[in-house]
Amino acid sequence: MKKIITILLFVFVVLIGLVILYLGVIPSTAQFKDDEGNVVPGSIAVLEKVKLGDLEQWILIRGRDQSNPILLWLHGGPGAAQMPLAHKFDGALEEEFVVVHWDQRGAGKSNHRGFGEETMTFDQFIKDGYELIQYLLNRFGREKIFLLGHSWGSQLGIELVHRYPELFHAYIGVSQLVDSREGVEIAYEWLMNKIEEHNDQASLEKLNKLGTPPYSHRKYREFAGLVDAYGGNFDMSMSELVRIAIRAPEYNFIDYFRWIGGANRGGGPMHGDGEMTAVNFRESIQSLDVPVYFFTGKNDYNTPLQLVEEYNEILQVTYKEVVVFEHSAHTPFLSEPEKFSREVVRVKEHIL
């Protein structure tokens, strides 16, 4: 018996070792190289930490030509770091921009021991974002950048553009949050219709148990799971996302635990035990001083297209446009990556 236990422990240790080797120990990012294997002159590929607010946070900067304009990508969540997916989806963008991914406080590589959940306030995220933009402008000697915000990142992004318009060439709101309460109400009606069409008694029971919106953060996450099951949220399964993410050289095995932990936490600390904090940009931000492009999936019932189109109608701005992704829900950069990259590049060509 003792011998069997020893063998099992040995196998377990070996398996853990193999997992660590596969996921990596020392994170890095691949350099841009020519056909002869030489680093492309003028390119940039760096993974580094910067102090934003009171916390060291990680950024990834990649571009074949660092004289290209800067594109800062604000990920969703909070907590849904985009960095471990960049190696799969950003190739075309890195040819035209210096692309910057930022693991926000409590997300991915920035979800480390120095982070405290009590610092997850909207004002702190705004301050962090502003400091990062100033860092990038100073580092590259620029006056403006392009800003892209997805989902939660669109809430952060549109506020940054509203407060500091002089810092931006243009703003791209991907799956733009418009009115959090009405968005859930639209999704609830859509989901109920879908459940009835499919005579899905199990989902109906779950939805009835949750009740009607508005929801607490905990209940909203359960609701979002039901929306996702009917194709109204993420465009890729979690298993596929993980399969892509674990190949990211920028993350080591510890970072994946941090990534999962941040994603599971989400924005819970920002809402408390009551109803989720309501946001309505139709009332709070009715004009902007930079060109705005809304990229939205036709089937998105996390941040519904209907509200984005309504917001686009009333928004007073120098230029505005809604780009609809016909085969996408909440994450068009995952489901239609070629079109997504083309449209982002088109924004650059339109502005500059």
N, C-alpha and C positions, 0 to 999 in steps of 0.2 A: 504493500500500500504506500509506504513511504517513497519507494522508488517511482511509483506512478505519479505521485504528487510532485516529486522533483522534476520528472520529465515534463509534466504539464506546466510547471513554473518556467522551465527552460524555454518551452515552445512559446509561452506567453511573452517572455522577455524578448525573444527573437522577433516575434511579430511586432511588438512595440518598436523595436529597433528599426525594423523594415519600414514601418509607417513613418517614423521620424526621418529616415533617409529619403523616403519618397516625397514627403511634404517639404523637406528642407530644413536646414538649421540656420544658415546665413542668408538672409534675403538680399536680393539684388535686382537689377533690371537690365535687360539686354541692350547692348549698344547698337547703333545703326552702323551697318557695315556695307561696303561696296562688294562687287563681284569677286574681288581679290581677297576679301576678308579684312580689309582695312577700315578703321573707324571713319565714317563720313565726316570730312571737315565741316565745322560749323553746326554739327548736330548736337543734341543734348538728350541725355537719358540718365536721370539721377533720381534716387530715392533718398529723401532726407527728412529730418524732423526740424520743425520750427516752433518757437514758443509763441503761442497765441493766447492772450489773456494770461492766466496763471498756469497754463498747461502746455507741455510739449506735445505737439501733434504732427502727424506724418503727412507728407505730400509726395506725389509722384509727378515728375516733370519730364515729358517726352516730346521730341519733335525732330524731324530730319534736318530742318533748317531753323535755327533759333532766331533768325531775323523775321520769321513769320509772326503773325499776330498771336497773342495769347488767348486761349480758350480755357476758362476756369469752369469745371463741372462740379455742381453742387448736388450730391447724391440725395436719395430719398430716405425715408424712415420716419423719424430720426433713427439712425443706427444701421441703415442698409448701405454700407460702404460699397462703392462701385469699383474701387481699385483692383480687386482680384479678378475682375472681368475685363479690365482694360486690354490685356494682352490678346484677347479674342476679338474684340469689337472695334478697337480704335485705330487700326492700321491706316485706313484712308484719311482719317482726321489728322494723324500725326504727320502726314505728308504736307498738309496745308496750314497747320497751326502748331504752336507750342501748347500741347494739351496738359492741363494740370488737374490731377485728381487729388482731393483732400479728404482724408479720413477724419471727419468731424469729431469733436469730443464725445467719447462714449461709443465710437464706432470703429470697427476694425482695429488697425494698429494703434489707434488713439484711445482704445478702451483698455488702458493699462492701470497699474496700481495707483498711479498718481491722479487718476480721474475720480471725481466724486459726483454722484448722481444729483446732489443738491445744486451743482453748477449748471444743470441743464435748464436754463431759462432762455426765452426767446431773445431777450436783450443781450445775453452773453454770446449766443450764436451770431447775432448781428455784429457784435464787437470783434469776435474772432474772424468773421468773414472780412470785415473792413481791414483789419490788421494784415490778413493774408494778401488782400489785393494791394495794399500799400507795399508790402514786401516784394510782390511780383513786379510791380511798376518800378520800384527802385532797383531791383536786381537786373532787370532787362532794359532799363532806361526808357520806359514807355510812358505815355500819358493816359492810355486807355486800354481796356481789354474787352473781349467778348465774354458774356456771362451766360451760362446754361444751367438752369435749375430744373430738377425732376421731382415731381410730387412734393414731399416735404421741402425739398430743395427749391421748388418753385415759390413756396411761401417765403422762404428766406431770400431767394433771389429777387423777387419783385419788390420786396421791402428795401433791399440794398440799392436797387436801381432808383427807387422812389426817393431815397434819402441822399444818394450820392450820384446823380445822373452824369456828372462831369467825368466820372471814371470809366464810362462804358461806351463802346462803339454801338452795341446793340444787346438786346436781351432775348434769349430763347427760352420760353417757358414750356417745358415738356410735361404733359399731363398736369396742366396748370390748376392749382387749387384756386377756386373762385369763392364759393360759399359752402363752408363745411357742413352746415346743417341741412341746407337744401340738397346738397349733393347726396347725402345719405338718404334723404326722403325719396329722391328720384331712384336711387339704387334699390331701395326697399320695394317700391312699386314694381320695378322691373323684375326683381328677384321673385317676388310673389307670383307674378305672371308666369315666369319660367317654371317655377315649382308646380304650379297648377297645370301647365301644359304637359309636364312630364309625370303628373300624378305621383310626385315624389313625397310620400308620406313622412319618411324619415327626416328630410330637410324641412318640411312644413312644421313638424313637431319642434325641431330645433329653433326655427324662426319664431314660432309662437311663444316658445319659452323665453326667447330674448325680448319679445315684446316689440312695440313700435319705437322708432327713434324719437328723441335723441338718446344716445348711448353713453355709458361710461367707457373708458379706454378698454377695459377688459371685455365688455360686451361688444364693442366695436370690432375688436380683433376677431372674435368669433363670427360676427356678421360678415366681415371681409373675407373670411375663409369660405363662407357659403357663396358669396359673390364670385370668388375665384373658381369654385367648383363648377360654375356655369359659364366660365370664360369671360367674366367681366373685370378681371383684375390682372394678374400676372400672365404673361404670354409664354412662359417657359416653366416646366416643372422644377420643383426644388431639387430633385435628384440631378437634373441636367445642369442647373446652376452650380451645384456643388462639384459636378464632374469638371466643369470649366474652371471653377475657382481654384481647385486643388492643383491645377497646373500653373498657377501664377507664381513666377519666381520672386515676386515682390513680397510674398507672404511666407513665413515659416510655420512650423507646426503649432507654435504658441499663438501666432496671429490668427489662425483659423478658429481657435477657441474664443479668442477675443471678438472675432467677426460674428460668430454665432451668438455669443453672449449679448453683443450690442443689438443685433437684429431682434433677438427675443425680447429684450427690454423695451425696444421701441421708444415711443414718447411718453411712456407711463409716468415717469417722474414729473412731467410737465403738466399733468392733468389732475393728479390727486385721485380721490375716490369718487368724486361726483361726475357730472356730465363733462365730456371732453370740451376743452376751450373752443368756443365758436370763432370762426374767421369769416369775414364777408368783405372781399376786396371791392365789390360793387359799391359799397358805401365808403370804405376807408381810402381806396386809391382809385380815383376816377380819371386821372391824367398822369402821363409820364413824359419826360423830356428826351427819351431815346427811342429809336425804332424797336418795335416789339414783334416777335414771331411766336405764335402759339403752335406747338406740335402736339397733336392729339390723336389717339386711337379712336376709330369709329365705334368700337365696342367697349370703350372704357366706362365702367360704372363704379370706379373708385373716385375719379375726378371727371364727371360726365361731360361729353362733348357739348351737350345742350347748353350747359352753363358757360363753357369757354366761348361758344359762339355768341351768346347773349352779352357776355362781358366785352368781347371784342367790338360789339356794336356800340356800346356806350363809352368805351375808353377813348379819351382824347389824347392823341399822340401824333408825332410827326409822321410815322408810318406804322401800319399794323397789318398783320396777315395771319390767317389760320391755315395751317397745313394739316390735312386730314390723312391719317394712315388707315387705309381701308381694311387691312387685314390684321389690325392690332387692337389691343385693349390698353392696359395701363403702361406697358413698356415697349414702345415701338422700336427702340434701339436694339431690342432683343429679337423681335419677330420680323422686322423689316430693316436689318442693319445697313444694307446697301443704299436703300432709299434714304434712310435716316442720315447717313454720312453725306450723301449728295446734297440733301437739303441744307445741312449745316454749312457745307462749303458754299452753296449758293447764297446763303446769308452773307458770308464774307465778301463774295464777289459783288453782291448788291450794294454793300456799305462802302467798301474801300475802292 
